[in-house]
Every structure is written in C-alpha cells, then in structure tokens.
C-alpha cells in the first residue's frame, strides 16, 4: 500500500547553539518526537550550519553509516584511523563507523559558515571494520538527470554503503517532469527538497521539506520551480 509522510521544513526540530544552527528531521539530541524516530533504515537527517572556525570535536560512533553532503563551504575531517581530509561543496563523504571510530568535523574556513547535510543510516552488517569514502561529483551530471552518489555497489563512480541503500541527487529545471524508480523492491524513498519547489506523487514540497514514500515502485515528480532534490532510498525493514 502506497503511503507518504510529509515533514514540512518548519516542523523540524531546531537547536541553535551559537556555533551550530541545526534542524533535525528525526529525533536527535535534545529534540525527541515519538512520531519521528526514523524512516525505515534512515535514522538521522540533520541540516547543519556551522560557524567559521568552529565544529564538532572528536567524538565516537559505532554501527552507523554516516553520510555528509556539504551544500556550502567546506568541512575538515579527522578520525582515529589517521585520515585527514577536506570535504567541499560538490563532494560527498561516507563513514562506515562499524566496530567503532572517533572523528571530528570542523569548519575548514575561518571566515565563512558551512552548511551541510548530516545523514545516518542503520547498517546492513554490524561490527565491520571502519571505512571511509569521499568523492567529488560533477554537478553537470545531475542537471535534469539522476546522479547516484552512494550505493551498495562499490564502483569508482560512486561511494559504497553498508546497506541496501541509494543516495541520488538531481537538479531539475522549472517545468520538467520526471520519475524516480525504486532500485530494490520493498525499499522506500525519503525525498528531501534542498531548494525550489516540486510536486512528488501529488504532494507539494517546498524548500527543505521532506517526504517519506513507501509501497511504490516509481515516484512521479513535477518541478514547479527550479529544484535541487536528494533521494534517499532505504529498506523499510532491516
């Protein structure tokens, strides 16, 4: 049975710590909502703005797939494997925390804020060796097109995730109509509208609105105004 769950931007949890301004789609830290714990294997969807010269100090994770997508600015990553990397707008990062890893994510700039999406997905296999991946994607590849950036298949063109999940980006011009086809039967899709306006299976999504859609094999999209979409396809049972 097809279902759609709407999360309007203004209904998200919000925490402003001064150095961090964060919106939470699902329960996280001080925001707890019994009706918004997760969507299938998707556990966290945070829209974070980190002030210049600040960031998340070293902290641990285990058994979670953590995807970071900078929308503006750059992050400086360090972890207990010795890795040190800069993640910029246009890049996508994934960290399989597995059996345990500690990391820090700092704003790489001393003068500009960074805005990034922090997304957590429950893993398929527990206690794997921690893994890290980062790729730069050509924005031209997602103009009026779907660009897969994360998938269960490990290839040079996309990042690997320890789950039957896909992350897909698309930048769509006003007036376009398109469809998104489910990769694996039984999966649902969380549609996050980064900017612009779209109608998804009849539901209007404005900037920063999200919708969890399940029980379908295909999603119909009409673009009301030039839009950036992130599709997060995840198992509904895991």
NUNU-696136 format. One line per 5 residues: their letters; for each residue x, y, z of N, C-alpha, C, CB. Coordinates in steps of 0.1 Angstrom, whole numbers, m for minus. Glycine has a CB too. Layout:
BEGIN
a = X/Y/Z/X/Y/Z/X/Y/Z/X/Y/Z ~ ...
***
This chain:
BEGIN
xxxxx = 8/m12/0/0/0/0/9/13/0/m9/0/12 ~ 6/22/m9/14/34/m10/11/43/1/11/41/m23 ~ 21/48/8/20/58/18/30/69/16/22/52/32 ~ 26/81/21/35/93/20/34/100/34/32/102/8 ~ 46/103/39/47/110/52/53/124/49/54/102/63
xxxxx = 46/135/52/52/148/49/58/154/62/41/157/45 ~ 70/159/60/77/167/71/80/181/65/91/159/75 ~ 72/190/68/74/204/64/86/210/71/62/213/66 ~ 94/218/64/106/224/69/104/230/83/112/234/60 ~ 93/237/85/91/245/97/87/236/109/80/254/95
xxxxx = 84/223/106/81/214/117/93/206/122/70/204/112 ~ 104/208/116/116/201/121/121/205/135/128/202/111 ~ 127/197/142/134/201/154/144/211/151/139/189/162 ~ 147/221/161/156/231/158/164/234/171/149/244/154 ~ 178/235/169/186/238/180/197/248/175/193/225/186
xxxxx = 198/259/182/208/269/179/217/270/191/202/283/175 ~ 230/265/189/240/266/200/249/277/198/247/253/200 ~ 246/286/189/256/297/186/265/293/175/263/301/199 ~ 274/284/178/284/279/168/277/269/158/296/272/175 ~ 266/263/163/259/253/154/244/257/154/261/239/159
xxxxx = 239/258/142/224/260/140/219/248/132/221/273/132 ~ 212/239/139/208/226/133/193/224/133/215/215/141 ~ 188/219/122/174/214/120/174/199/119/168/221/108 ~ 166/193/127/165/178/128/152/173/122/167/173/143 ~ 152/165/112/140/159/107/135/148/116/143/153/93
xxxxx = 145/140/122/141/130/131/147/132/145/146/116/126 ~ 142/126/155/146/128/169/161/127/170/140/117/178 ~ 167/137/176/182/138/177/185/147/189/188/143/164 ~ 194/143/197/199/151/208/187/156/217/208/163/203 ~ 186/169/218/175/175/226/161/174/220/178/189/230
xxxxx = 161/171/207/148/171/200/143/156/200/149/176/186 ~ 132/153/207/127/140/208/112/140/204/129/134/222 ~ 109/133/194/95/132/189/92/118/186/93/141/176 ~ 83/112/193/79/98/192/74/94/178/69/94/202 ~ 69/104/171/64/101/158/74/103/147/52/110/154
xxxxx = 86/107/151/97/110/141/110/104/147/99/125/138 ~ 110/91/147/123/84/151/131/80/139/119/71/159 ~ 125/75/129/132/71/117/123/68/105/141/58/119 ~ 128/67/93/120/63/82/128/51/76/119/74/71 ~ 122/39/79/130/27/75/143/27/82/131/26/60
xxxxx = 154/24/74/167/24/79/174/38/80/176/16/70 ~ 166/49/76/171/62/77/168/67/91/164/72/67 ~ 179/70/99/178/74/113/179/88/116/188/66/121 ~ 188/95/109/191/109/112/192/117/99/204/111/119 ~ 185/129/98/186/138/87/187/152/93/173/136/78
xxxxx = 200/156/95/202/169/100/207/179/90/212/168/112 ~ 202/191/91/206/202/82/213/212/91/193/209/75 ~ 227/212/90/235/219/99/242/231/93/246/209/105 ~ 243/242/100/251/253/97/261/255/108/243/266/95 ~ 274/254/105/285/255/115/293/268/112/295/243/114
xxxxx = 294/276/123/301/289/122/315/287/118/299/297/135 ~ 321/298/112/335/298/108/344/295/121/339/311/102 ~ 354/287/119/364/285/129/359/276/141/368/297/135 ~ 347/269/139/342/260/149/339/247/143/329/267/156 ~ 333/238/151/329/225/146/327/215/157/339/220/136
xxxxx = 326/202/152/323/191/161/337/185/165/314/180/154 ~ 340/186/178/353/180/183/352/165/182/356/184/197 ~ 363/158/185/364/144/184/353/137/192/378/139/188 ~ 346/128/186/335/120/193/334/107/186/322/128/193 ~ 329/97/193/328/83/188/315/79/181/331/73/199
xxxxx = 316/70/172/304/63/166/307/49/165/300/70/153 ~ 296/41/164/297/27/160/284/22/153/301/18/172 ~ 286/12/144/275/6/138/264/16/132/268/m3/147 ~ 270/25/124/261/35/117/268/39/104/258/47/126 ~ 260/41/94/265/46/81/263/61/81/259/39/69
xxxxx = 273/69/81/272/84/82/276/91/69/280/89/94 ~ 266/98/63/269/105/50/268/120/53/258/100/39 ~ 278/127/48/279/141/49/279/147/35/291/146/57 ~ 270/157/32/269/164/19/270/179/21/256/160/12 ~ 282/185/19/283/200/21/275/206/10/297/204/20
xxxxx = 266/216/13/259/224/4/266/237/1/244/226/9 ~ 273/242/11/280/255/10/292/254/20/271/267/13 ~ 304/258/15/315/258/23/323/245/23/312/262/37 ~ 331/243/34/339/231/34/341/226/49/353/233/28 ~ 342/213/51/345/207/63/359/201/64/334/196/66
xxxxx = 365/201/75/378/194/77/376/182/86/388/204/84 ~ 379/171/81/376/158/87/389/152/93/370/148/78 ~ 389/147/105/400/139/111/394/127/118/409/148/120 ~ 400/115/118/395/104/125/406/96/131/386/95/116 ~ 403/86/139/412/78/146/420/68/137/406/71/157
xxxxx = 416/67/124/424/59/115/436/67/110/416/54/103 ~ 437/80/114/448/89/109/444/97/96/460/81/106 ~ 432/95/92/427/102/80/425/117/83/415/96/74 ~ 429/125/73/427/140/74/423/144/60/440/147/79 ~ 411/150/59/406/153/46/397/166/46/397/142/40
xxxxx = 396/173/35/387/185/34/376/180/25/395/197/28 ~ 364/183/29/352/179/22/345/193/18/342/170/30 ~ 344/195/5/339/207/m1/325/206/m7/348/214/m10 ~ 318/217/m9/306/216/m17/309/210/m30/300/231/m19 ~ 301/200/m34/303/192/m46/309/178/m42/313/199/m55
xxxxx = 314/177/m30/318/164/m25/307/157/m17/331/165/m16 ~ 309/143/m16/301/135/m7/310/127/1/290/127/m15 ~ 308/125/14/316/117/23/307/107/29/323/126/33 ~ 313/95/31/306/84/39/316/78/48/300/74/29 ~ 312/76/60/320/69/70/311/57/76/324/78/81
xxxxx = 317/45/74/311/33/80/317/32/94/312/20/71 ~ 310/35/104/316/35/117/319/21/122/306/42/127 ~ 311/11/118/314/m3/121/316/m5/135/325/m7/113 ~ 327/m12/138/331/m17/152/335/m5/161/342/m27/151 ~ 337/7/155/339/18/163/350/28/157/344/14/177
xxxxx = 347/41/157/356/51/152/353/64/159/356/52/136 ~ 363/72/161/361/86/166/366/96/155/369/88/179 ~ 358/107/154/362/116/144/358/130/148/355/113/130 ~ 364/140/141/360/154/143/356/160/129/371/162/149 ~ 347/169/129/343/176/117/342/191/120/329/171/111
xxxxx = 352/198/115/354/212/118/351/221/105/367/216/124 ~ 346/233/107/345/242/96/359/245/91/338/255/100 ~ 362/242/78/375/244/73/379/259/71/377/237/60 ~ 369/268/72/372/282/70/372/290/83/361/288/60 ~ 380/300/83/380/309/95/371/321/93/394/314/98
xxxxx = 365/322/81/357/334/78/342/331/73/364/342/68 ~ 340/319/68/327/316/62/320/304/69/328/313/47 ~ 307/305/70/299/294/76/299/282/66/285/298/79 ~ 297/270/71/295/258/63/281/253/65/306/248/65 ~ 274/249/55/261/243/56/262/229/50/250/251/49
xxxxx = 259/219/58/259/205/52/248/196/58/273/199/55 ~ 245/186/50/235/176/55/243/165/61/226/171/43 ~ 238/161/73/244/150/81/233/139/82/249/155/95 ~ 236/128/76/226/117/74/231/104/80/222/116/59 ~ 224/98/88/227/85/94/218/74/89/227/85/109
xxxxx = 223/63/85/216/51/81/220/39/89/217/48/65 ~ 210/31/94/214/19/101/221/9/91/201/12/107 ~ 231/2/96/239/m6/87/232/m20/84/253/m9/93 ~ 237/m26/73/232/m40/70/240/m50/78/234/m42/55 ~ 253/m49/79/261/m58/87/267/m50/99/272/m64/78
xxxxx = 267/m56/111/273/m49/122/287/m53/124/265/m53/135 ~ 294/m43/131/308/m45/136/318/m48/124/308/m57/145 ~ 315/m42/112/325/m43/102/337/m34/105/319/m40/88 ~ 348/m36/98/360/m27/100/356/m13/96/372/m32/93 ~ 359/m3/103/355/11/99/361/14/85/360/21/109
xxxxx = 353/21/77/357/25/64/353/40/61/350/16/53 ~ 361/46/52/358/60/49/359/61/34/369/69/55 ~ 350/69/28/350/72/14/346/86/11/340/62/7 ~ 352/92/1/349/106/m3/351/107/m18/358/116/5 ~ 342/113/m25/343/116/m39/338/130/m43/335/105/m47
xxxxx = 343/135/m54/338/148/m59/330/144/m71/350/157/m63 ~ 318/150/m72/308/148/m83/306/160/m91/295/143/m77 ~ 306/158/m104/304/169/m114/289/173/m114/309/165/m128 ~ 287/185/m110/273/190/m109/266/189/m122/272/204/m104 ~ 273/190/m133/267/189/m146/260/175/m149/277/191/m157
xxxxx = 265/165/m141/260/152/m143/246/150/m137/269/142/m137 ~ 241/159/m130/228/158/m124/218/169/m128/229/158/m109 ~ 222/176/m139/212/186/m144/202/179/m152/220/197/m153 ~ 189/180/m148/178/173/m154/181/158/m155/175/179/m167 ~ 187/153/m145/192/139/m145/194/134/m131/205/137/m154
xxxxx = 192/121/m129/196/115/m116/210/111/m115/186/103/m113 ~ 217/115/m105/231/112/m103/233/104/m90/240/125/m103 ~ 236/91/m92/238/82/m80/251/85/m74/237/67/m84 ~ 251/89/m61/264/92/m54/268/82/m43/263/106/m47 ~ 258/74/m38/260/63/m29/252/51/m32/257/68/m14
xxxxx = 258/39/m31/250/27/m35/257/15/m28/249/25/m50 ~ 250/4/m28/256/m9/m22/267/m14/m31/245/m19/m20 ~ 267/m10/m44/277/m15/m53/290/m6/m52/272/m16/m67 ~ 301/m12/m50/314/m4/m49/319/m2/m63/324/m11/m40 ~ 319/11/m68/325/14/m81/333/27/m80/313/15/m92
xxxxx = 341/30/m90/349/42/m89/340/55/m90/359/42/m100 ~ 328/53/m95/319/65/m98/310/68/m86/311/62/m110 ~ 309/60/m76/300/62/m65/306/57/m52/286/56/m68 ~ 301/61/m41/305/56/m28/298/44/m23/304/68/m18 ~ 304/35/m16/298/23/m11/292/25/3/309/12/m11
xxxxx = 281/19/5/274/20/18/271/6/22/261/28/17 ~ 272/3/35/269/m10/41/254/m11/44/278/m12/54 ~ 247/m10/33/232/m12/34/227/m12/20/226/1/42 ~ 215/m18/18/208/m18/5/201/m4/3/198/m29/4 ~ 210/6/2/205/20/1/212/27/m10/208/27/15
xxxxx = 205/37/m15/210/46/m26/207/60/m23/203/42/m40 ~ 217/69/m25/216/83/m24/217/89/m38/227/90/m14 ~ 207/97/m42/207/101/m56/204/116/m56/196/93/m64 ~ 211/124/m63/209/138/m65/204/142/m78/222/146/m62 ~ 196/152/m79/191/157/m92/188/172/m91/178/150/m96
xxxxx = 193/180/m101/190/194/m102/180/196/m114/203/203/m104 ~ 168/200/m112/158/200/m122/153/214/m125/146/191/m117 ~ 151/217/m138/146/230/m143/131/230/m141/150/232/m157 ~ 126/243/m140/112/245/m138/104/239/m150/109/260/m137 ~ 93/233/m148/85/227/m158/88/213/m162/86/236/m170
xxxxx = 100/208/m157/103/194/m161/94/184/m153/118/191/m157 ~ 92/173/m159/86/161/m153/95/149/m154/72/158/m160 ~ 96/142/m143/105/130/m143/99/120/m134/119/134/m139 ~ 106/108/m133/102/98/m124/115/92/m117/94/86/m131 ~ 113/87/m106/123/80/m98/119/66/m97/127/87/m85
xxxxx = 127/56/m101/124/42/m100/131/36/m88/127/35/m113 ~ 124/28/m80/130/21/m69/140/11/m73/119/15/m60 ~ 152/11/m67/162/2/m71/160/m13/m66/176/6/m66 ~ 154/m14/m53/152/m27/m47/137/m27/m42/162/m29/m36 ~ 130/m38/m46/117/m40/m41/116/m39/m26/111/m53/m47
xxxxx = 106/m32/m21/104/m31/m7/110/m19/m1/109/m43/0 ~ 119/m13/m8/126/0/m3/116/11/m3/138/3/m11 ~ 118/21/5/111/34/5/121/45/1/104/37/18 ~ 116/56/m2/124/68/m5/121/80/3/123/71/m20 ~ 131/86/9/129/98/16/134/109/6/137/99/30
xxxxx = 124/118/2/127/128/m7/130/141/1/115/130/m17 ~ 142/147/m1/145/159/6/147/170/m4/157/158/15 ~ 138/180/m4/139/191/m13/148/202/m8/125/197/m16 ~ 161/202/m14/171/211/m9/167/226/m12/184/208/m15 ~ 162/228/m24/157/241/m28/147/240/m39/170/250/m32
xxxxx = 139/251/m41/130/251/m52/116/246/m47/135/243/m64 ~ 108/241/m57/95/236/m54/91/225/m64/85/247/m55 ~ 86/213/m58/83/202/m67/70/196/m61/94/191/m67 ~ 63/189/m70/52/180/m66/56/166/m67/39/183/m74 ~ 55/158/m56/60/144/m56/48/135/m53/72/142/m45
xxxxx = 45/127/m63/33/119/m61/21/127/m56/35/107/m52 ~ 20/139/m61/8/147/m58/10/156/m46/m4/139/m56 ~ 21/154/m39/24/162/m27/34/173/m30/29/153/m15 ~ 30/186/m27/39/197/m29/49/198/m18/31/210/m29 ~ 62/199/m23/73/201/m14/80/214/m17/83/189/m15
xxxxx = 81/223/m7/88/235/m8/103/233/m3/81/246/0 ~ 111/243/m3/125/242/1/126/237/15/131/256/0 ~ 134/227/17/137/220/29/126/211/34/141/230/40 ~ 115/210/27/105/200/30/110/186/27/92/203/23 ~ 105/176/34/109/162/31/96/154/31/119/157/41
xxxxx = 97/142/24/86/133/24/91/119/23/76/136/12 ~ 86/110/31/89/96/31/78/89/23/91/90/45 ~ 82/82/13/73/75/4/76/60/3/73/81/m11 ~ 66/52/6/69/37/6/57/30/m1/70/32/20 ~ 59/18/m4/48/10/m10/46/13/m25/35/12/m3
xxxxx = 57/19/m32/56/22/m46/68/17/m53/54/37/m48 ~ 67/15/m66/79/11/m74/84/23/m82/75/0/m84 ~ 76/34/m83/81/46/m90/74/58/m84/76/45/m105 ~ 82/69/m85/77/82/m79/76/92/m91/87/87/m68 ~ 65/99/m92/63/109/m102/66/123/m96/49/108/m108
xxxxx = 74/131/m104/78/144/m99/75/154/m110/93/144/m96 ~ 69/165/m106/67/177/m114/74/189/m108/51/180/m117 ~ 82/196/m115/90/206/m110/83/220/m111/104/207/m117 ~ 79/226/m100/72/238/m100/81/250/m102/63/240/m87 ~ 93/249/m95/103/259/m97/117/252/m96/102/271/m87
xxxxx = 127/257/m102/140/251/m103/144/245/m90/151/261/m108 ~ 147/232/m90/148/225/m77/161/216/m76/136/216/m75 ~ 166/215/m64/176/205/m61/170/194/m52/189/212/m54 ~ 171/182/m56/165/171/m48/175/161/m44/154/164/m57 ~ 173/156/m32/181/144/m27/171/133/m24/189/148/m14
xxxxx = 174/122/m31/165/110/m29/174/100/m20/161/103/m42 ~ 168/96/m9/175/86/0/166/74/0/177/92/14 ~ 171/64/m7/163/51/m8/169/41/2/164/45/m23 ~ 160/36/11/164/27/21/154/16/23/166/35/34 ~ 159/5/29/150/m6/33/140/m1/43/157/m19/38
xxx = 128/m5/42/118/m2/52/118/m12/64/104/m2/46 ~ 123/m24/61/125/m35/71/140/m38/70/116/m47/69 ~ 146/m39/82/161/m41/82/165/m48/95/169/m28/80
***
